[in-house]
Amino acid sequence: MDAQTFEHLELAQTVNLVVKDAFVAGAGNQRLDILASGGESWARRELATTKFPRGNTESQLQRVQYAQGGHCSTHAALSAAMLAQHALKAPVVQIWENEMDHVYALIGDPRDPVYGEKNTVVVDPWVGAPSACTLAEARLHDAGSGEVTKFRPERGLRTGVYNPGQPMPAQQVNIARNIYRMDTEQVDKRLAKINKTLRKDGVGIGAGLVDHIRRGQDAGTLFDCRVSTDPRTEYENRSTGQVKTFDALSPQTADRLRRGDAAMNAIMRTEGRWRK
């Protein structure tokens, strides 16, 4: 591939690392993150969406700033804001695909023959173990069902487009630059204030909250999507001959993934299914 696409992959990997670690307990609708955090990732999402219920990009960024919680659209918004801080010559596009019910960001526009599928880069830190990849290699893997779905942005809705010279509004970028971590104790206290059932039953972050989530009406809508490409995929920079993968994980993410996987395996051995 050309040097520019290779550079975009390197940038996407960096953004994946930064965004993944901004969500300190993980994604609020990913099963492994919920298990590994004792429900804290779900709790942060509840706080964030209750405080900022609108679905636009600014509200998504405010969710991260307030509670470091959310789902794929929140991850995609923060990814776009991070990319907006770089003087890219390529457009940055946020896509919502209805068929996958998934939101992600792109560097490049696949409709433009300059980029196409092979030179458009996918940024998707919402999955459990994100890897930067080209659109040609992007496949969402559902670990629960075994289903593999190709990314098809042409079938989706563009929820944000930032062309060179037309960056994301400064107010939104500033929100992304000023994220202050809410500690776990505050998450617990604030969750009890907005959820009468949990407050009445005295349930907080831990095994009790995980059981509550698994019994809930939305338990079946929670995901177990661990990768959105084969992390072993190697890319070669034609200019330098350098060959590498773009699958780096922070120690925090790797540890959370291990703990979540162990907890899920234990559930499947003893109960046979995710929902209670």
C-alpha positions as CSV (number, residue, x, y, z in Angstrom):
1,M,0.0,0.0,0.0
2,D,1.1,3.6,-0.4
3,A,2.8,5.5,2.4
4,Q,-0.2,7.7,3.2
5,T,-2.6,4.7,3.9
6,F,0.2,3.1,6.0
7,E,0.4,6.3,8.1
8,H,-3.4,6.4,8.5
9,L,-3.2,2.9,9.8
10,E,-0.6,3.9,12.4
11,L,-2.7,6.9,13.4
12,A,-5.8,4.7,13.7
13,Q,-4.0,2.3,15.9
14,T,-3.0,5.2,18.2
15,V,-6.6,6.5,18.3
16,N,-7.8,3.0,19.1
17,L,-5.4,2.8,22.1
18,V,-6.4,6.3,23.4
19,V,-10.1,5.9,23.0
20,K,-10.2,2.4,24.4
21,D,-8.4,3.6,27.6
22,A,-10.7,6.7,27.9
23,F,-13.6,4.3,28.6
24,V,-12.0,3.1,31.8
25,A,-14.4,0.2,32.4
26,G,-15.1,-0.6,28.8
27,A,-18.1,-0.3,26.6
28,G,-21.5,-0.3,28.3
29,N,-23.1,-2.8,25.9
30,Q,-20.2,-5.3,25.5
31,R,-20.8,-8.4,27.6
32,L,-17.1,-9.1,28.4
33,D,-16.6,-5.5,29.6
34,I,-19.7,-5.7,31.8
35,L,-18.4,-9.0,33.3
36,A,-14.9,-7.8,33.8
37,S,-16.0,-4.5,35.5
38,G,-18.7,-5.9,37.7
39,G,-21.3,-4.0,35.6
40,E,-19.4,-0.7,35.9
41,S,-19.2,-0.2,32.1
42,W,-23.0,-0.6,31.9
43,A,-23.5,1.8,34.9
44,R,-21.3,4.4,33.2
45,R,-23.4,4.1,30.1
46,E,-26.6,4.5,32.0
47,L,-25.3,7.6,33.7
48,A,-24.1,9.1,30.5
49,T,-27.2,8.5,28.4
50,T,-29.5,9.7,31.2
51,K,-27.5,12.9,31.5
52,F,-27.1,13.5,27.8
53,P,-30.0,11.7,26.0
54,R,-29.6,13.2,22.6
55,G,-27.9,11.2,19.9
56,N,-25.8,13.9,18.1
57,T,-22.0,14.0,18.1
58,E,-21.8,16.7,20.8
59,S,-24.0,14.7,23.2
60,Q,-21.9,11.6,22.5
61,L,-18.8,13.4,23.4
62,Q,-20.4,14.9,26.6
63,R,-21.2,11.3,27.6
64,V,-17.5,10.4,27.5
65,Q,-16.6,13.6,29.3
66,Y,-19.2,13.1,32.1
67,A,-19.0,9.4,32.8
68,Q,-16.6,7.8,30.4
69,G,-19.5,5.5,29.3
70,G,-21.3,4.6,26.2
71,H,-21.5,2.3,23.2
72,C,-20.2,2.2,19.7
73,S,-21.5,5.6,18.7
74,T,-19.8,7.2,21.6
75,H,-16.5,5.5,20.7
76,A,-16.9,6.6,17.1
77,A,-17.5,10.2,18.1
78,L,-14.4,10.3,20.3
79,S,-12.4,8.7,17.5
80,A,-13.5,11.4,15.1
81,A,-12.7,14.1,17.6
82,M,-9.2,12.7,18.1
83,L,-8.6,12.5,14.4
84,A,-9.9,16.1,14.0
85,Q,-6.8,17.2,16.0
86,H,-4.6,16.1,13.2
87,A,-4.1,18.0,9.9
88,L,-5.3,15.1,7.7
89,K,-5.5,15.5,4.0
90,A,-8.2,12.8,4.0
91,P,-11.8,13.1,5.1
92,V,-13.0,11.6,8.4
93,V,-16.4,10.0,8.2
94,Q,-18.7,8.5,10.9
95,I,-20.9,5.7,9.7
96,W,-24.0,4.1,11.2
97,E,-24.8,0.7,9.6
98,N,-28.4,-0.3,10.4
99,E,-27.9,-3.9,9.4
100,M,-25.1,-4.4,11.9
101,D,-26.5,-1.7,14.3
102,H,-23.0,-0.4,14.5
103,V,-21.2,3.0,14.3
104,Y,-17.5,3.5,13.4
105,A,-15.2,6.0,11.9
106,L,-13.3,6.0,8.6
107,I,-10.2,7.8,7.4
108,G,-10.9,8.4,3.7
109,D,-14.0,8.1,1.6
110,P,-14.6,4.7,-0.1
111,R,-16.8,6.3,-2.7
112,D,-13.7,8.3,-3.9
113,P,-11.5,6.1,-6.2
114,V,-8.5,7.7,-4.6
115,Y,-9.4,5.7,-1.5
116,G,-11.8,2.9,-2.3
117,E,-11.9,0.0,0.1
118,K,-8.1,-0.7,0.0
119,N,-7.0,2.8,1.1
120,T,-9.9,3.7,3.4
121,V,-9.0,3.0,7.1
122,V,-11.5,1.8,9.7
123,V,-11.2,3.1,13.3
124,D,-13.4,1.0,15.6
125,P,-12.2,1.0,19.2
126,W,-15.6,-0.2,20.5
127,V,-14.8,-3.9,19.9
128,G,-13.0,-5.8,22.6
129,A,-9.6,-6.0,20.9
130,P,-9.5,-3.3,18.2
131,S,-7.1,-3.4,15.3
132,A,-6.7,-0.7,12.7
133,C,-7.5,-2.1,9.3
134,T,-8.5,-1.1,5.8
135,L,-12.1,-1.3,4.8
136,A,-11.3,-4.2,2.5
137,E,-10.3,-6.2,5.6
138,A,-13.1,-5.1,8.0
139,R,-15.3,-7.8,9.3
140,L,-17.3,-7.6,12.6
141,H,-17.1,-10.9,14.5
142,D,-19.9,-11.8,16.9
143,A,-18.3,-14.3,19.3
144,G,-21.8,-15.3,20.7
145,S,-23.3,-16.4,17.4
146,G,-20.1,-16.9,15.3
147,E,-21.5,-14.5,12.7
148,V,-19.1,-12.5,10.6
149,T,-20.4,-9.4,8.9
150,K,-18.5,-7.4,6.3
151,F,-18.5,-3.6,6.8
152,R,-20.6,-1.9,4.1
153,P,-20.6,1.8,4.7
154,E,-22.4,2.4,1.4
155,R,-25.5,0.9,3.0
156,G,-25.2,3.0,6.1
157,L,-25.9,6.6,7.2
158,R,-23.2,9.2,7.4
159,T,-23.6,10.7,10.8
160,G,-20.6,13.0,10.6
161,V,-18.3,14.1,7.7
162,Y,-15.2,16.2,8.3
163,N,-13.3,17.1,5.1
164,P,-9.9,18.7,5.0
165,G,-10.3,22.4,5.7
166,Q,-13.8,21.7,7.3
167,P,-12.9,20.3,10.7
168,M,-15.1,19.2,13.6
169,P,-16.4,22.3,15.5
170,A,-13.9,23.5,18.1
171,Q,-16.5,23.2,20.9
172,Q,-16.7,19.5,20.3
173,V,-13.0,19.0,20.0
174,N,-12.6,20.9,23.3
175,I,-15.0,18.5,25.0
176,A,-12.9,15.6,23.9
177,R,-9.7,17.3,25.2
178,N,-11.2,17.7,28.7
179,I,-12.3,14.4,30.0
180,Y,-12.1,14.0,33.8
181,R,-12.5,10.5,35.2
182,M,-15.4,9.8,37.4
183,D,-14.3,7.3,40.1
184,T,-16.0,4.1,40.7
185,E,-17.5,5.2,44.1
186,Q,-19.2,8.2,42.3
187,V,-20.5,5.9,39.6
188,D,-22.1,3.7,42.3
189,K,-23.7,6.6,44.1
190,R,-25.0,8.3,41.0
191,L,-26.4,5.0,39.6
192,A,-28.4,4.5,42.8
193,K,-29.9,8.0,42.4
194,I,-31.2,7.4,38.9
195,N,-32.3,3.7,39.3
196,K,-35.0,3.1,41.9
197,T,-34.9,-0.7,41.6
198,L,-31.1,-0.8,42.3
199,R,-31.5,1.6,45.1
200,K,-34.4,-0.3,46.7
201,D,-32.5,-3.6,46.4
202,G,-29.2,-2.2,47.6
203,V,-27.4,-3.4,44.4
204,G,-24.2,-1.8,43.4
205,I,-21.2,-2.5,41.2
206,G,-20.3,-6.1,41.5
207,A,-21.8,-9.5,41.1
208,G,-25.3,-8.3,42.0
209,L,-25.3,-5.7,39.3
210,V,-24.1,-8.2,36.7
211,D,-27.0,-10.5,37.7
212,H,-29.4,-7.5,37.4
213,I,-28.1,-6.7,33.9
214,R,-28.3,-10.3,32.8
215,R,-32.0,-10.5,33.9
216,G,-32.9,-7.1,32.3
217,Q,-35.0,-6.5,29.2
218,D,-32.0,-5.4,27.2
219,A,-29.8,-8.4,28.1
220,G,-30.4,-9.9,24.7
221,T,-29.3,-6.7,22.9
222,L,-25.8,-6.7,24.5
223,F,-22.9,-7.6,22.3
224,D,-19.9,-9.9,22.4
225,C,-17.9,-8.5,19.5
226,R,-14.3,-8.9,20.1
227,V,-12.6,-8.0,16.8
228,S,-13.6,-6.1,13.6
229,T,-10.8,-7.7,11.5
230,D,-8.3,-10.5,11.7
231,P,-5.7,-8.9,14.0
232,R,-3.0,-11.0,12.4
233,T,-3.4,-9.1,9.1
234,E,-0.1,-7.6,7.9
235,Y,0.2,-4.5,5.8
236,E,3.3,-3.4,3.8
237,N,4.4,0.1,3.1
238,R,5.5,0.1,-0.5
239,S,7.8,3.1,0.0
240,T,9.9,1.5,2.8
241,G,9.1,-2.2,2.6
242,Q,8.0,-2.1,6.3
243,V,5.5,-4.8,7.2
244,K,3.5,-4.8,10.4
245,T,0.1,-5.5,12.0
246,F,-1.9,-2.8,13.8
247,D,-3.3,-4.7,16.7
248,A,-1.6,-3.2,19.7
249,L,-3.5,-3.3,23.0
250,S,-2.8,-1.5,26.2
251,P,-2.2,-3.6,29.3
252,Q,-5.5,-2.4,30.8
253,T,-7.5,-3.5,27.8
254,A,-5.7,-6.9,27.5
255,D,-6.3,-7.5,31.2
256,R,-10.0,-6.6,31.0
257,L,-10.4,-8.8,27.9
258,R,-8.8,-11.8,29.8
259,R,-11.0,-11.3,32.9
260,G,-14.2,-10.9,30.8
261,D,-13.4,-14.0,28.7
262,A,-12.8,-16.1,31.9
263,A,-16.1,-14.9,33.4
264,M,-18.0,-15.6,30.2
265,N,-16.5,-19.1,30.0
266,A,-17.5,-19.8,33.6
267,I,-21.1,-18.7,32.8
268,M,-21.3,-20.9,29.8
269,R,-20.0,-23.9,31.6
270,T,-22.3,-23.6,34.5
271,E,-25.4,-22.0,33.0
272,G,-25.1,-22.5,29.2
273,R,-26.3,-19.0,28.2
274,W,-25.8,-15.3,28.8
275,R,-29.3,-14.4,29.8
276,K,-30.6,-15.4,33.2
